[in-house]
Amino acid sequence: MKALLWFMVYILTVSSASAVAYSKHLQRRHFFELQQLQERGAALETEWERLLLEESTWAGQGRIEKVARERLSMHIIRRDDMRVMELP
């Protein structure tokens, strides 16, 4: 009977140690995944900031006027060529 009790204690101790080791393994794996996701998030945030800067460059008033002049042959209207229309 005493041998059975010691065997049960041994089995429970080994099971508990195995559970602790597996739990620690899962914790390390999830922590590694968290670090990877945080790095990816930081990279995406940096790319987003770069894209916002690029968008503001492309949409700048000076660039729009330049494209309008060069590609569309547009020009700024002279004051003499303006006509003011009044609504009834």
Buried (B, 14 or more C-beta within 10 A) or exposed (E): EEEEEEEEEEEEEEEEEEEEEEEEEEEEEEEEEEEEEEEEEEEEEEEEEEEEEEEEEEEEEEEEEEEEEEEEEEEEEEEEEEEEEEEE
